Amino acid sequence: NKIETMTATYTSPAPKFDLSSPSPTYKLASGHEMPIIAYGTFRSAPGEVGPAIIHALQAGYRHFDLAHVYGNEAEIGAA
């Protein structure tokens, strides 16, 4: 699926960004692998982070930088 380019903003995915090839990972103490490349959500504008998360998932992201203090948990959860 082709991802439509969003208006350029702080949280918009980079144009033509593709994570279809394997990304490097860290091996956790549990034995699970965690992708090194994460999608950040700090300073995301209301109404912007939900669609950005959906596009990031479609692009192949599986590691997200999230924190309660960012104040965007509900919108990210709804995405």
All heavy atoms as a GROMACS GRO file, in nm:
protein
  593
    1ASN      N    1   0.083  -0.120   0.000
    1ASN     CA    2   0.000   0.000   0.000
    1ASN      C    3   0.087   0.125   0.000
    1ASN      O    4   0.179   0.136   0.077
    1ASN     CB    5  -0.091   0.003   0.122
    1ASN     CG    6  -0.194  -0.105   0.120
    1ASN    OD1    7  -0.225  -0.162   0.015
    1ASN    ND2    8  -0.249  -0.136   0.235
    2LYS      N    9   0.052   0.216  -0.087
    2LYS     CA   10   0.126   0.342  -0.093
    2LYS      C   11   0.073   0.434   0.017
    2LYS      O   12  -0.046   0.449   0.035
    2LYS     CB   13   0.107   0.408  -0.229
    2LYS     CG   14   0.186   0.534  -0.244
    2LYS     CD   15   0.168   0.594  -0.381
    2LYS     CE   16   0.244   0.725  -0.388
    2LYS     NZ   17   0.221   0.792  -0.514
    3ILE      N   18   0.164   0.496   0.089
    3ILE     CA   19   0.127   0.589   0.196
    3ILE      C   20   0.122   0.729   0.137
    3ILE      O   21   0.217   0.774   0.074
    3ILE     CB   22   0.228   0.584   0.311
    3ILE    CG1   23   0.229   0.445   0.372
    3ILE    CG2   24   0.196   0.688   0.416
    3ILE    CD1   25   0.337   0.426   0.474
    4GLU      N   26   0.009   0.796   0.156
    4GLU     CA   27  -0.004   0.932   0.107
    4GLU      C   28   0.084   1.024   0.190
    4GLU      O   29   0.093   1.011   0.310
    4GLU     CB   30  -0.150   0.977   0.117
    4GLU     CG   31  -0.242   0.902   0.025
    4GLU     CD   32  -0.384   0.951   0.037
    4GLU    OE1   33  -0.404   1.067   0.075
    4GLU    OE2   34  -0.474   0.872   0.009
    5THR      N   35   0.149   1.118   0.123
    5THR     CA   36   0.233   1.214   0.193
    5THR      C   37   0.146   1.311   0.270
    5THR      O   38   0.052   1.367   0.217
    5THR     CB   39   0.321   1.292   0.093
    5THR    OG1   40   0.396   1.197   0.017
    5THR    CG2   41   0.414   1.386   0.164
    6MET      N   42   0.177   1.327   0.398
    6MET     CA   43   0.103   1.420   0.484
    6MET      C   44   0.168   1.557   0.473
    6MET      O   45   0.281   1.570   0.430
    6MET     CB   46   0.108   1.371   0.629
    6MET     CG   47   0.040   1.239   0.650
    6MET     SD   48   0.068   1.167   0.813
    6MET     CE   49   0.035   1.302   0.922
    7THR      N   50   0.096   1.660   0.517
    7THR     CA   51   0.153   1.794   0.523
    7THR      C   52   0.276   1.789   0.613
    7THR      O   53   0.274   1.725   0.716
    7THR     CB   54   0.050   1.892   0.583
    7THR    OG1   55  -0.067   1.885   0.504
    7THR    CG2   56   0.104   2.032   0.587
    8ALA      N   57   0.382   1.853   0.574
    8ALA     CA   58   0.507   1.849   0.650
    8ALA      C   59   0.487   1.913   0.787
    8ALA      O   60   0.455   2.030   0.797
    8ALA     CB   61   0.617   1.920   0.574
    9THR      N   62   0.502   1.834   0.892
    9THR     CA   63   0.495   1.882   1.030
    9THR      C   64   0.598   1.805   1.111
    9THR      O   65   0.662   1.714   1.060
    9THR     CB   66   0.355   1.860   1.090
    9THR    OG1   67   0.330   1.720   1.094
    9THR    CG2   68   0.247   1.931   1.012
   10TYR      N   69   0.610   1.839   1.236
   10TYR     CA   70   0.708   1.776   1.323
   10TYR      C   71   0.691   1.625   1.329
   10TYR      O   72   0.789   1.552   1.333
   10TYR     CB   73   0.695   1.837   1.464
   10TYR     CG   74   0.804   1.792   1.557
   10TYR    CD1   75   0.928   1.854   1.557
   10TYR    CD2   76   0.784   1.688   1.645
   10TYR    CE1   77   1.029   1.814   1.642
   10TYR    CE2   78   0.884   1.646   1.731
   10TYR     CZ   79   1.006   1.709   1.729
   10TYR     OH   80   1.106   1.667   1.813
   11THR      N   81   0.569   1.574   1.329
   11THR     CA   82   0.547   1.430   1.346
   11THR      C   83   0.513   1.356   1.217
   11THR      O   84   0.487   1.238   1.221
   11THR     CB   85   0.435   1.403   1.447
   11THR    OG1   86   0.317   1.466   1.402
   11THR    CG2   87   0.473   1.453   1.585
   12SER      N   88   0.514   1.424   1.105
   12SER     CA   89   0.484   1.356   0.979
   12SER      C   90   0.596   1.259   0.943
   12SER      O   91   0.712   1.290   0.964
   12SER     CB   92   0.470   1.456   0.865
   12SER     OG   93   0.358   1.537   0.885
   13PRO      N   94   0.559   1.143   0.888
   13PRO     CA   95   0.665   1.053   0.844
   13PRO      C   96   0.746   1.114   0.731
   13PRO      O   97   0.695   1.195   0.656
   13PRO     CB   98   0.589   0.929   0.795
   13PRO     CG   99   0.446   0.959   0.803
   13PRO     CD  100   0.427   1.094   0.863
   14ALA      N  101   0.871   1.075   0.722
   14ALA     CA  102   0.956   1.127   0.616
   14ALA      C  103   0.905   1.076   0.482
   14ALA      O  104   0.864   0.962   0.470
   14ALA     CB  105   1.100   1.081   0.637
   15PRO      N  106   0.904   1.158   0.379
   15PRO     CA  107   0.859   1.112   0.248
   15PRO      C  108   0.944   0.995   0.199
   15PRO      O  109   1.064   0.992   0.218
   15PRO     CB  110   0.880   1.235   0.158
   15PRO     CG  111   0.887   1.350   0.251
   15PRO     CD  112   0.942   1.297   0.380
   16LYS      N  113   0.878   0.897   0.138
   16LYS     CA  114   0.942   0.779   0.080
   16LYS      C  115   1.024   0.700   0.181
   16LYS      O  116   1.120   0.633   0.146
   16LYS     CB  117   1.029   0.818  -0.040
   16LYS     CG  118   0.951   0.883  -0.152
   16LYS     CD  119   1.040   0.917  -0.268
   16LYS     CE  120   0.962   0.991  -0.375
   16LYS     NZ  121   1.044   1.033  -0.485
   17PHE      N  122   0.989   0.709   0.309
   17PHE     CA  123   1.060   0.633   0.412
   17PHE      C  124   1.009   0.490   0.410
   17PHE      O  125   0.890   0.465   0.406
   17PHE     CB  126   1.037   0.696   0.549
   17PHE     CG  127   1.120   0.637   0.657
   17PHE    CD1  128   1.256   0.665   0.663
   17PHE    CD2  129   1.066   0.553   0.750
   17PHE    CE1  130   1.335   0.611   0.762
   17PHE    CE2  131   1.144   0.498   0.849
   17PHE     CZ  132   1.279   0.528   0.857
   18ASP      N  133   1.100   0.393   0.412
   18ASP     CA  134   1.060   0.254   0.400
   18ASP      C  135   1.137   0.168   0.499
   18ASP      O  136   1.259   0.168   0.500
   18ASP     CB  137   1.087   0.206   0.257
   18ASP     CG  138   1.046   0.064   0.232
   18ASP    OD1  139   0.971   0.008   0.313
   18ASP    OD2  140   1.090   0.008   0.131
   19LEU      N  141   1.065   0.097   0.583
   19LEU     CA  142   1.128   0.005   0.678
   19LEU      C  143   1.102  -0.140   0.636
   19LEU      O  144   1.095  -0.228   0.718
   19LEU     CB  145   1.072   0.028   0.818
   19LEU     CG  146   1.118   0.155   0.888
   19LEU    CD1  147   1.044   0.174   1.019
   19LEU    CD2  148   1.266   0.151   0.913
   20SER      N  149   1.087  -0.165   0.506
   20SER     CA  150   1.055  -0.300   0.461
   20SER      C  151   1.173  -0.396   0.479
   20SER      O  152   1.154  -0.516   0.489
   20SER     CB  153   1.008  -0.299   0.316
   20SER     OG  154   1.108  -0.248   0.232
   21SER      N  155   1.295  -0.344   0.482
   21SER     CA  156   1.409  -0.432   0.508
   21SER      C  157   1.426  -0.444   0.660
   21SER      O  158   1.386  -0.356   0.735
   21SER     CB  159   1.535  -0.376   0.444
   21SER     OG  160   1.564  -0.250   0.494
   22PRO      N  161   1.486  -0.554   0.704
   22PRO     CA  162   1.502  -0.574   0.849
   22PRO      C  163   1.578  -0.458   0.913
   22PRO      O  164   1.675  -0.408   0.858
   22PRO     CB  165   1.582  -0.703   0.860
   22PRO     CG  166   1.562  -0.772   0.730
   22PRO     CD  167   1.540  -0.664   0.627
   23SER      N  168   1.531  -0.416   1.028
   23SER     CA  169   1.595  -0.308   1.099
   23SER      C  170   1.678  -0.366   1.213
   23SER      O  171   1.644  -0.471   1.267
   23SER     CB  172   1.487  -0.212   1.146
   23SER     OG  173   1.486  -0.187   1.280
   24PRO      N  174   1.789  -0.302   1.251
   24PRO     CA  175   1.871  -0.354   1.360
   24PRO      C  176   1.792  -0.357   1.491
   24PRO      O  177   1.704  -0.274   1.513
   24PRO     CB  178   1.989  -0.257   1.368
   24PRO     CG  179   1.953  -0.140   1.285
   24PRO     CD  180   1.839  -0.178   1.197
   25THR      N  181   1.825  -0.452   1.577
   25THR     CA  182   1.755  -0.467   1.704
   25THR      C  183   1.852  -0.480   1.820
   25THR      O  184   1.969  -0.512   1.801
   25THR     CB  185   1.664  -0.592   1.703
   25THR    OG1  186   1.746  -0.707   1.685
   25THR    CG2  187   1.559  -0.586   1.594
   26TYR      N  188   1.801  -0.455   1.940
   26TYR     CA  189   1.872  -0.485   2.064
   26TYR      C  190   1.810  -0.612   2.119
   26TYR      O  191   1.688  -0.631   2.112
   26TYR     CB  192   1.849  -0.375   2.169
   26TYR     CG  193   1.922  -0.247   2.145
   26TYR    CD1  194   1.852  -0.129   2.126
   26TYR    CD2  195   2.060  -0.242   2.145
   26TYR    CE1  196   1.918  -0.009   2.106
   26TYR    CE2  197   2.127  -0.122   2.125
   26TYR     CZ  198   2.055  -0.007   2.105
   26TYR     OH  199   2.120   0.111   2.085
   27LYS      N  200   1.891  -0.699   2.177
   27LYS     CA  201   1.838  -0.817   2.244
   27LYS      C  202   1.820  -0.782   2.391
   27LYS      O  203   1.915  -0.744   2.459
   27LYS     CB  204   1.930  -0.936   2.228
   27LYS     CG  205   1.868  -1.064   2.280
   27LYS     CD  206   1.945  -1.185   2.234
   27LYS     CE  207   1.863  -1.307   2.265
   27LYS     NZ  208   1.913  -1.423   2.192
   28LEU      N  209   1.697  -0.792   2.441
   28LEU     CA  210   1.665  -0.759   2.579
   28LEU      C  211   1.700  -0.876   2.670
   28LEU      O  212   1.717  -0.990   2.624
   28LEU     CB  213   1.518  -0.724   2.591
   28LEU     CG  214   1.469  -0.610   2.501
   28LEU    CD1  215   1.318  -0.593   2.514
   28LEU    CD2  216   1.540  -0.480   2.535
   29ALA      N  217   1.708  -0.851   2.801
   29ALA     CA  218   1.739  -0.956   2.898
   29ALA      C  219   1.636  -1.069   2.891
   29ALA      O  220   1.668  -1.184   2.918
   29ALA     CB  221   1.743  -0.897   3.039
   30SER      N  222   1.514  -1.037   2.849
   30SER     CA  223   1.409  -1.138   2.837
   30SER      C  224   1.431  -1.230   2.717
   30SER      O  225   1.363  -1.330   2.701
   30SER     CB  226   1.273  -1.069   2.821
   30SER     OG  227   1.270  -0.997   2.699
   31GLY      N  228   1.524  -1.191   2.629
   31GLY     CA  229   1.548  -1.267   2.507
   31GLY      C  230   1.474  -1.212   2.386
   31GLY      O  231   1.500  -1.251   2.274
   32HIS      N  232   1.379  -1.121   2.409
   32HIS     CA  233   1.305  -1.060   2.299
   32HIS      C  234   1.391  -0.956   2.228
   32HIS      O  235   1.481  -0.896   2.288
   32HIS     CB  236   1.177  -0.993   2.352
   32HIS     CG  237   1.076  -1.090   2.400
   32HIS    ND1  238   1.074  -1.136   2.529
   32HIS    CD2  239   0.974  -1.151   2.335
   32HIS    CE1  240   0.974  -1.222   2.542
   32HIS    NE2  241   0.912  -1.233   2.426
   33GLU      N  242   1.362  -0.935   2.101
   33GLU     CA  243   1.432  -0.835   2.021
   33GLU      C  244   1.349  -0.706   2.018
   33GLU      O  245   1.227  -0.710   2.006
   33GLU     CB  246   1.451  -0.885   1.878
   33GLU     CG  247   1.535  -1.010   1.867
   33GLU     CD  248   1.684  -0.984   1.885
   33GLU    OE1  249   1.731  -0.875   1.849
   33GLU    OE2  250   1.752  -1.076   1.934
   34MET      N  251   1.416  -0.590   2.032
   34MET     CA  252   1.349  -0.460   2.025
   34MET      C  253   1.416  -0.379   1.916
   34MET      O  254   1.539  -0.363   1.916
   34MET     CB  255   1.362  -0.387   2.158
   34MET     CG  256   1.295  -0.250   2.157
   34MET     SD  257   1.307  -0.161   2.314
   34MET     CE  258   1.480  -0.115   2.313
   35PRO      N  259   1.338  -0.328   1.819
   35PRO     CA  260   1.399  -0.246   1.713
   35PRO      C  261   1.471  -0.125   1.771
   35PRO      O  262   1.425  -0.062   1.865
   35PRO     CB  263   1.279  -0.201   1.629
   35PRO     CG  264   1.172  -0.300   1.658
   35PRO     CD  265   1.194  -0.343   1.801
   36ILE      N  266   1.586  -0.094   1.714
   36ILE     CA  267   1.665   0.021   1.758
   36ILE      C  268   1.599   0.151   1.713
   36ILE      O  269   1.597   0.250   1.785
   36ILE     CB  270   1.809   0.012   1.703
   36ILE    CG1  271   1.881  -0.103   1.771
   36ILE    CG2  272   1.884   0.142   1.722
   36ILE    CD1  273   2.018  -0.132   1.713
   37ILE      N  274   1.541   0.152   1.593
   37ILE     CA  275   1.480   0.273   1.538
   37ILE      C  276   1.339   0.287   1.594
   37ILE      O  277   1.256   0.198   1.578
   37ILE     CB  278   1.476   0.269   1.384
   37ILE    CG1  279   1.618   0.255   1.330
   37ILE    CG2  280   1.406   0.392   1.328
   37ILE    CD1  281   1.625   0.226   1.183
   38ALA      N  282   1.314   0.399   1.660
   38ALA     CA  283   1.182   0.424   1.720
   38ALA      C  284   1.119   0.549   1.660
   38ALA      O  285   1.188   0.639   1.613
   38ALA     CB  286   1.194   0.442   1.871
   39TYR      N  287   0.987   0.552   1.661
   39TYR     CA  288   0.912   0.669   1.612
   39TYR      C  289   0.875   0.752   1.734
   39TYR      O  290   0.806   0.706   1.824
   39TYR     CB  291   0.786   0.621   1.538
   39TYR     CG  292   0.716   0.732   1.465
   39TYR    CD1  293   0.754   0.766   1.336
   39TYR    CD2  294   0.612   0.802   1.524
   39TYR    CE1  295   0.690   0.869   1.268
   39TYR    CE2  296   0.547   0.904   1.456
   39TYR     CZ  297   0.586   0.936   1.329
   39TYR     OH  298   0.524   1.037   1.262
   40GLY      N  299   0.920   0.875   1.739
   40GLY     CA  300   0.895   0.963   1.853
   40GLY      C  301   0.763   1.036   1.843
   40GLY      O  302   0.718   1.070   1.734
   41THR      N  303   0.701   1.061   1.957
   41THR     CA  304   0.572   1.131   1.960
   41THR      C  305   0.577   1.259   2.045
   41THR      O  306   0.475   1.323   2.065
   41THR     CB  307   0.461   1.040   2.014
   41THR    OG1  308   0.490   1.004   2.149
   41THR    CG2  309   0.446   0.915   1.929
   42PHE      N  310   0.694   1.299   2.093
   42PHE     CA  311   0.708   1.419   2.173
   42PHE      C  312   0.675   1.542   2.089
   42PHE      O  313   0.710   1.550   1.971
   42PHE     CB  314   0.851   1.429   2.226
   42PHE     CG  315   0.877   1.548   2.313
   42PHE    CD1  316   0.803   1.569   2.428
   42PHE    CD2  317   0.975   1.639   2.281
   42PHE    CE1  318   0.827   1.678   2.510
   42PHE    CE2  319   1.000   1.748   2.361
   42PHE     CZ  320   0.927   1.768   2.476
   43ARG      N  321   0.604   1.636   2.148
   43ARG     CA  322   0.562   1.761   2.084
   43ARG      C  323   0.466   1.741   1.968
   43ARG      O  324   0.459   1.822   1.876
   43ARG     CB  325   0.683   1.842   2.038
   43ARG     CG  326   0.768   1.892   2.150
   43ARG     CD  327   0.874   1.984   2.098
   43ARG     NE  328   0.957   2.031   2.209
   43ARG     CZ  329   1.071   2.092   2.194
   43ARG    NH1  330   1.119   2.117   2.075
   43ARG    NH2  331   1.140   2.131   2.298
   44SER      N  332   0.392   1.633   1.969
   44SER     CA  333   0.292   1.610   1.865
   44SER      C  334   0.170   1.697   1.892
   44SER      O  335   0.121   1.703   2.005
   44SER     CB  336   0.249   1.463   1.864
   44SER     OG  337   0.359   1.382   1.838
   45ALA      N  338   0.122   1.761   1.790
   45ALA     CA  339   0.004   1.847   1.805
   45ALA      C  340  -0.122   1.762   1.816
   45ALA      O  341  -0.132   1.656   1.755
   45ALA     CB  342  -0.007   1.940   1.685
   46PRO      N  343  -0.221   1.807   1.896
   46PRO     CA  344  -0.347   1.734   1.904
   46PRO      C  345  -0.409   1.718   1.766
   46PRO      O  346  -0.406   1.809   1.684
   46PRO     CB  347  -0.435   1.823   1.993
   46PRO     CG  348  -0.339   1.904   2.072
   46PRO     CD  349  -0.220   1.925   1.981
   47GLY      N  350  -0.459   1.599   1.739
   47GLY     CA  351  -0.520   1.570   1.610
   47GLY      C  352  -0.419   1.528   1.504
   47GLY      O  353  -0.456   1.488   1.395
   48GLU      N  354  -0.292   1.534   1.536
   48GLU     CA  355  -0.187   1.502   1.441
   48GLU      C  356  -0.120   1.368   1.472
   48GLU      O  357  -0.083   1.294   1.380
   48GLU     CB  358  -0.081   1.613   1.446
   48GLU     CG  359   0.036   1.592   1.355
   48GLU     CD  360   0.134   1.708   1.365
   48GLU    OE1  361   0.205   1.719   1.465
   48GLU    OE2  362   0.137   1.787   1.270
   49VAL      N  363  -0.107   1.335   1.598
   49VAL     CA  364  -0.030   1.216   1.635
   49VAL      C  365  -0.101   1.086   1.599
   49VAL      O  366  -0.036   0.989   1.560
   49VAL     CB  367   0.012   1.219   1.785
   49VAL    CG1  368  -0.106   1.196   1.876
   49VAL    CG2  369   0.121   1.116   1.812
   50GLY      N  370  -0.233   1.081   1.607
   50GLY     CA  371  -0.306   0.959   1.571
   50GLY      C  372  -0.280   0.916   1.428
   50GLY      O  373  -0.236   0.804   1.402
   51PRO      N  374  -0.306   1.006   1.330
   51PRO     CA  375  -0.276   0.970   1.192
   51PRO      C  376  -0.128   0.941   1.168
   51PRO      O  377  -0.093   0.853   1.090
   51PRO     CB  378  -0.319   1.094   1.113
   51PRO     CG  379  -0.420   1.162   1.199
   51PRO     CD  380  -0.376   1.134   1.340
   52ALA      N  381  -0.039   1.010   1.239
   52ALA     CA  382   0.104   0.986   1.223
   52ALA      C  383   0.141   0.845   1.270
   52ALA      O  384   0.222   0.777   1.206
   52ALA     CB  385   0.184   1.090   1.300
   53ILE      N  386   0.081   0.799   1.379
   53ILE     CA  387   0.106   0.663   1.429
   53ILE      C  388   0.057   0.560   1.328
   53ILE      O  389   0.126   0.462   1.300
   53ILE     CB  390   0.037   0.641   1.566
   53ILE    CG1  391   0.107   0.724   1.674
   53ILE    CG2  392   0.033   0.494   1.604
   53ILE    CD1  393   0.247   0.678   1.709
   54ILE      N  394  -0.059   0.582   1.271
   54ILE     CA  395  -0.113   0.489   1.171
   54ILE      C  396  -0.018   0.481   1.051
   54ILE      O  397   0.016   0.372   1.004
   54ILE     CB  398  -0.254   0.529   1.128
   54ILE    CG1  399  -0.350   0.507   1.246
   54ILE    CG2  400  -0.300   0.451   1.004
   54ILE    CD1  401  -0.488   0.566   1.227
   55HIS      N  402   0.029   0.595   1.003
   55HIS     CA  403   0.123   0.596   0.890
   55HIS      C  404   0.255   0.529   0.928
   55HIS      O  405   0.313   0.457   0.846
   55HIS     CB  406   0.150   0.739   0.841
   55HIS     CG  407   0.037   0.797   0.763
   55HIS    ND1  408   0.007   0.756   0.635
   55HIS    CD2  409  -0.054   0.892   0.795
   55HIS    CE1  410  -0.098   0.824   0.591
   55HIS    NE2  411  -0.136   0.907   0.686
   56ALA      N  412   0.302   0.552   1.050
   56ALA     CA  413   0.426   0.489   1.094
   56ALA      C  414   0.411   0.337   1.099
   56ALA      O  415   0.502   0.264   1.057
   56ALA     CB  416   0.466   0.543   1.231
   57LEU      N  417   0.299   0.287   1.147
   57LEU     CA  418   0.275   0.142   1.149
   57LEU      C  419   0.272   0.087   1.007
   57LEU      O  420   0.331  -0.018   0.979
   57LEU     CB  421   0.143   0.110   1.220
   57LEU     CG  422   0.147   0.121   1.373
   57LEU    CD1  423   0.006   0.122   1.430
   57LEU    CD2  424   0.230   0.007   1.431
   58GLN      N  425   0.208   0.158   0.917
   58GLN     CA  426   0.202   0.115   0.777
   58GLN      C  427   0.341   0.114   0.713
   58GLN      O  428   0.370   0.032   0.626
   58GLN     CB  429   0.107   0.204   0.696
   58GLN     CG  430  -0.037   0.186   0.735
   58GLN     CD  431  -0.129   0.290   0.671
   58GLN    OE1  432  -0.085   0.396   0.626
   58GLN    NE2  433  -0.257   0.260   0.668
   59ALA      N  434   0.427   0.204   0.758
   59ALA     CA  435   0.564   0.212   0.705
   59ALA      C  436   0.654   0.104   0.763
   59ALA      O  437   0.763   0.081   0.713
   59ALA     CB  438   0.624   0.350   0.733
   60GLY      N  439   0.609   0.039   0.871
   60GLY     CA  440   0.687  -0.069   0.928
   60GLY      C  441   0.742  -0.046   1.067
   60GLY      O  442   0.808  -0.133   1.123
   61TYR      N  443   0.717   0.071   1.125
   61TYR     CA  444   0.764   0.095   1.262
   61TYR      C  445   0.697   0.000   1.358
   61TYR      O  446   0.577  -0.028   1.348
   61TYR     CB  447   0.731   0.238   1.307
   61TYR     CG  448   0.827   0.343   1.259
   61TYR    CD1  449   0.800   0.414   1.143
   61TYR    CD2  450   0.944   0.371   1.328
   61TYR    CE1  451   0.887   0.513   1.098
   61TYR    CE2  452   1.031   0.469   1.284
   61TYR     CZ  453   1.002   0.539   1.169
   61TYR     OH  454   1.088   0.635   1.126
   62ARG      N  455   0.775  -0.050   1.456
   62ARG     CA  456   0.722  -0.136   1.561
   62ARG      C  457   0.769  -0.093   1.699
   62ARG      O  458   0.736  -0.154   1.798
   62ARG     CB  459   0.762  -0.282   1.536
   62ARG     CG  460   0.703  -0.340   1.408
   62ARG     CD  461   0.549  -0.340   1.414
   62ARG     NE  462   0.488  -0.392   1.293
   62ARG     CZ  463   0.439  -0.319   1.195
   62ARG    NH1  464   0.447  -0.186   1.200
   62ARG    NH2  465   0.382  -0.374   1.090
   63HIS      N  466   0.847   0.015   1.705
   63HIS     CA  467   0.899   0.068   1.831
   63HIS      C  468   0.862   0.216   1.836
   63HIS      O  469   0.897   0.292   1.746
   63HIS     CB  470   1.051   0.049   1.833
   63HIS     CG  471   1.118   0.100   1.957
   63HIS    ND1  472   1.254   0.108   1.967
   63HIS    CD2  473   1.071   0.146   2.075
   63HIS    CE1  474   1.287   0.156   2.085
   63HIS    NE2  475   1.177   0.181   2.152
   64PHE      N  476   0.789   0.254   1.941
   64PHE     CA  477   0.742   0.392   1.954
   64PHE      C  478   0.791   0.453   2.084
   64PHE      O  479   0.788   0.388   2.189
   64PHE     CB  480   0.588   0.396   1.949
   64PHE     CG  481   0.535   0.356   1.815
   64PHE    CD1  482   0.511   0.222   1.786
   64PHE    CD2  483   0.512   0.450   1.717
   64PHE    CE1  484   0.465   0.184   1.660
   64PHE    CE2  485   0.467   0.413   1.591
   64PHE     CZ  486   0.443   0.280   1.564
   65ASP      N  487   0.836   0.577   2.077
   65ASP     CA  488   0.879   0.653   2.194
   65ASP      C  489   0.756   0.722   2.250
   65ASP      O  490   0.705   0.817   2.190
   65ASP     CB  491   0.986   0.754   2.154
   65ASP     CG  492   1.021   0.850   2.267
   65ASP    OD1  493   1.003   0.812   2.385
   65ASP    OD2  494   1.065   0.962   2.237
   66LEU      N  495   0.707   0.673   2.362
   66LEU     CA  496   0.586   0.726   2.424
   66LEU      C  497   0.614   0.758   2.570
   66LEU      O  498   0.696   0.692   2.633
   66LEU     CB  499   0.474   0.621   2.419
   66LEU     CG  500   0.452   0.551   2.285
   66LEU    CD1  501   0.361   0.430   2.303
   66LEU    CD2  502   0.393   0.648   2.186
   67ALA      N  503   0.548   0.857   2.624
   67ALA     CA  504   0.562   0.889   2.766
   67ALA      C  505   0.434   0.959   2.815
   67ALA      O  506   0.374   1.037   2.741
   67ALA     CB  507   0.682   0.980   2.790
   68HIS      N  508   0.397   0.930   2.938
   68HIS     CA  509   0.277   0.991   2.997
   68HIS      C  510   0.284   1.144   2.992
   68HIS      O  511   0.184   1.209   2.963
   68HIS     CB  512   0.262   0.942   3.141
   68HIS     CG  513   0.154   1.011   3.216
   68HIS    ND1  514   0.021   0.987   3.191
   68HIS    CD2  515   0.158   1.106   3.312
   68HIS    CE1  516  -0.052   1.063   3.271
   68HIS    NE2  517   0.028   1.136   3.345
   69VAL      N  518   0.402   1.200   3.015
   69VAL     CA  519   0.416   1.346   3.019
   69VAL      C  520   0.392   1.412   2.884
   69VAL      O  521   0.373   1.533   2.877
   69VAL     CB  522   0.553   1.390   3.077
   69VAL    CG1  523   0.568   1.345   3.220
   69VAL    CG2  524   0.666   1.340   2.992
   70TYR      N  525   0.394   1.335   2.774
   70TYR     CA  526   0.366   1.393   2.643
   70TYR      C  527   0.220   1.433   2.631
   70TYR      O  528   0.184   1.516   2.548
   70TYR     CB  529   0.400   1.296   2.530
   70TYR     CG  530   0.546   1.256   2.519
   70TYR    CD1  531   0.584   1.157   2.430
   70TYR    CD2  532   0.646   1.316   2.595
   70TYR    CE1  533   0.716   1.118   2.418
   70TYR    CE2  534   0.779   1.277   2.584
   70TYR     CZ  535   0.813   1.178   2.496
   70TYR     OH  536   0.944   1.139   2.483
   71GLY      N  537   0.132   1.370   2.711
   71GLY     CA  538  -0.010   1.406   2.712
   71GLY      C  539  -0.088   1.365   2.588
   71GLY      O  540  -0.194   1.421   2.560
   72ASN      N  541  -0.039   1.267   2.512
   72ASN     CA  542  -0.108   1.228   2.389
   72ASN      C  543  -0.147   1.079   2.390
   72ASN      O  544  -0.174   1.021   2.286
   72ASN     CB  545  -0.025   1.261   2.266
   72ASN     CG  546   0.116   1.205   2.272
   72ASN    OD1  547   0.144   1.114   2.348
   72ASN    ND2  548   0.205   1.259   2.190
   73GLU      N  549  -0.152   1.020   2.510
   73GLU     CA  550  -0.181   0.877   2.523
   73GLU      C  551  -0.316   0.836   2.463
   73GLU      O  552  -0.326   0.735   2.395
   73GLU     CB  553  -0.179   0.835   2.669
   73GLU     CG  554  -0.043   0.848   2.734
   73GLU     CD  555  -0.053   0.836   2.884
   73GLU    OE1  556  -0.140   0.903   2.946
   73GLU    OE2  557   0.024   0.757   2.940
   74ALA      N  558  -0.420   0.913   2.490
   74ALA     CA  559  -0.555   0.876   2.443
   74ALA      C  560  -0.559   0.873   2.290
   74ALA      O  561  -0.615   0.781   2.230
   74ALA     CB  562  -0.658   0.974   2.496
   75GLU      N  563  -0.499   0.973   2.227
   75GLU     CA  564  -0.502   0.978   2.081
   75GLU      C  565  -0.420   0.864   2.019
   75GLU      O  566  -0.459   0.803   1.921
   75GLU     CB  567  -0.449   1.112   2.032
   75GLU     CG  568  -0.465   1.131   1.884
   75GLU     CD  569  -0.428   1.270   1.837
   75GLU    OE1  570  -0.407   1.361   1.919
   75GLU    OE2  571  -0.422   1.289   1.715
   76ILE      N  572  -0.305   0.834   2.081
   76ILE     CA  573  -0.222   0.724   2.030
   76ILE      C  574  -0.296   0.591   2.050
   76ILE      O  575  -0.298   0.508   1.961
   76ILE     CB  576  -0.086   0.722   2.100
   76ILE    CG1  577  -0.004   0.844   2.055
   76ILE    CG2  578  -0.011   0.592   2.072
   76ILE    CD1  579   0.121   0.867   2.134
   77GLY      N  580  -0.358   0.573   2.165
   77GLY     CA  581  -0.433   0.450   2.191
   77GLY      C  582  -0.549   0.432   2.095
   77GLY      O  583  -0.579   0.320   2.054
   78ALA      N  584  -0.614   0.541   2.060
   78ALA     CA  585  -0.727   0.533   1.966
   78ALA      C  586  -0.681   0.496   1.825
   78ALA      O  587  -0.754   0.433   1.750
   78ALA     CB  588  -0.803   0.666   1.963
   79ALA      N  589  -0.558   0.535   1.791
   79ALA     CA  590  -0.505   0.505   1.658
   79ALA      C  591  -0.482   0.356   1.645
   79ALA      O  592  -0.498   0.295   1.544
   79ALA     CB  593  -0.375   0.580   1.633
   0.00000   0.00000   0.00000
